[in-house]
Amino acid sequence: SSALQSNGCSSDDTLLGSFDTGAATYAQIATGKLAFTVSQQSHLQAALSVVFAATYATTGKRLARSSEGEFGVWLSGPQIINLRNLPTDTLQTCEASAFPVCPNEMDPDGVSP
């Protein structure tokens, strides 16, 4: 907030956002100090590339085109996180632990149960 004040701005009329995720960022969104953050979804980006490569290397086949993404691509981020789609405490714990084994009760949109 001192950076805002030194530039003649106030947090009341300035939309604040961030990049990346974590407990502190989620807490600031929950309390209204941040409006949003950009999740780069690095776990998903890493996992998809390994699954796609392993599938092709072991079977010679490629996964079907995604029906969700434009041009049939598999979307792996980034994703805007705000108060409307703030992850649950359980999902935040899974993310902080790099998703070792977590319940998958979410729809592909990451929001709907």
Residue pairs with C-beta under 8 A, 6 or more apart in sequence:
1 11
4 10
4 11
4 14
11 33
15 35
16 33
16 34
16 35
17 34
17 35
17 36
17 37
17 38
18 25
18 28
18 34
18 36
18 37
18 38
19 37
19 38
19 40
20 37
20 38
20 39
20 40
21 37
21 39
21 81
21 95
22 96
23 92
23 96
25 34
25 37
26 37
26 81
26 86
26 87
26 92
28 34
29 35
29 36
29 37
29 81
29 82
29 83
29 86
30 83
30 86
32 83
35 82
36 80
36 81
36 82
37 80
37 81
38 78
38 79
38 80
38 81
39 77
39 78
39 79
39 80
39 81
40 77
40 78
41 76
41 77
41 78
41 79
42 77
43 95
43 98
43 99
44 76
44 77
45 76
45 77
48 74
48 76
51 63
52 62
52 63
52 74
55 61
55 62
55 63
56 62
63 74
65 72
65 73
66 72
66 73
66 74
66 75
68 75
68 108
69 75
79 110
81 87
85 110
85 111
87 95
87 110
90 102
90 103
91 102
91 106
94 100
94 102
105 113
106 112
106 113
107 113
